Amino acid sequence: MLGHNIEADWASAELARGLQASPAFLLEPAPPGGLQAFAGQEAGSSWPHADGLVSIKDARPGGPEYAVAVEYKRHHEGVHGLLTAIGQAHAYLHKGYNAAVIVLPAAYATHADPGAYAASVIESTSATAPIGVVTYRDPDGGSTTPFAGKLDVARKFGLAPARAAGAVIRRTETQWAHIREGSTTRDALYRYLLTARRFDPLEPEPRFAFPPELEAEVAVVSPGSDPNRYLSHTFDDSVRSRIWRRFWFDWLATHGVLTPWTMAGGTFSVSGAATRLLRDDGRGPQMMFAGRSDSIKSVLVRGLNVGALSPVAAWGRFATNVHERAHSYREDIDSGLQHLGLIDAEGRPTEPGYRLVETCERSGGALSQAAVEFVAALLVQNGRLGAFLHYIYRLSEEVLGPDPHRFASNATGSWRFDADQYLAFLETEMRDRLRVLRTVTPRGGAARRRFQAELALLRQYSLVRNFRIGVGLEVNWIRVQEAMSASL
């Protein structure tokens, strides 16, 4: 049985495709210079949360960008869902979206034309509101584009050219969750949620213990800064920041981890203290600032031993690195928690968040099989990787069905599958044809392969296997269906 989220993703993608092909499909008036449209997901977790997001960019030089919320209703929600959809569309406008589109079944058992009814209610109560109404016939799950030719517009909407995109809607690049492999481990999710569950805003915030040399250098690199805030890269006393500081210093940046080196006999050595978080593979605790030849601790120790750095200078560089790493790690963990629906806008656990904590507590921790199954379900359902797998499978069928040896070569006497060429094809199709991926200029650091994070997570949870000639990426559909059917 298909889930609500995957159908909403398909519908959002078809809206983006329709707008890309012909803006007049849904917009009145349509931008004279055309537009770019992509389907995505709202990056934040603040309520009310749209079922989908369509980003519209006026194609004229310097043209504005608009965020359009999608509210998707299924047959079983009936006329009650029809009424709530009208209210939700107005709430999305209040939140900061530039427009909203209600997507309804073509008919309910108790109402022959819900699209016309929703359009008439909006016209009579808020005629100028940028709210579109679209109806659908049942999607074809066997198609790469399940809603192609199955959407009918009951009400178009307009966008004021000078209206800026809602500030509360953060730009996203994909329709599915961006979850950074390596950082967003199950134990990290569990311990953050546990910290948030136990957090009492009335309790005074503890003063965390830092090596005195590190605290002294904070005063040098950031005069007047509170070490608690500087070393956790936080700037306020909001509930979310206070939860983060507690989690960061209790579970990751402990006193031992924040001690970069030891010295014996005049030789400096890397301090090997690990964090209190467990790796997903069960091979001990997670390391931070150490464990690799290019880690900050290794770099500093080499500099100290050859006399290229003084201890004071090394402590200063380490303080700056901790500050920056706290920011990047928080972005990773926040992104994972939000996209999986585990925290609310304040950083508190949602109902699925509480369920993950309870699952770990009952089953023996984040490495238990029960926790693995629960997070796999979160990835496929809330993380929207179910839609991602659908696109991969159907696109692979389309291209490899007629030509099984596409992306394969036999130059050395044995067939070899070119995964890079295959992934480049998928990226191009998802961006240019399906409109569910927007490529952006990569951030600094080592270049990442196409879909690196997605494939790493899917393999980790046995949702996909390896690349195969004639198949492409082999999807473990039995496992995916189990995850899709699991209760969250």
KANOR-V533481 format. One line per field, one symbol per residue. phi: phi as a letter, one per 40 degrees, with the letter a starting at -180 (. if undefined). A space follows every 50 residues. Layout:
BEGIN
phi=???
END
This chain:
BEGIN
phi=.ccdcccccccccccccccccadcdbbaccdccgabbbcabcccbcccbc cabbcbbdccdgccbbbbcbbbbcdccgcccdccccccccccccchccaa bcbbccabcbacacccccccccccbaccccbcbbbbcdccccbcbcbcgb bbccacabbcdccccdcccccbbbcbccbccgcccccccccccccccccb cccccccccbddcccccdcccadgccddcccbfbbabcdccccccccccc bbccdcccbcabbaggbcbccccbcccccccgcgcccagahbcccdcccc ccccccgcbcdcccccccdcccdcccccccccccccccccgcbcccgccc ccccccdcccccbhhccccccdcccdcccccccgcccdcdccccccdccc dcadccgbabcbgbcbccccccccccccccccbcgbabcbcccchccbcd fccccccccdbfcbbbcbcgbgcccccccccccccccb
END
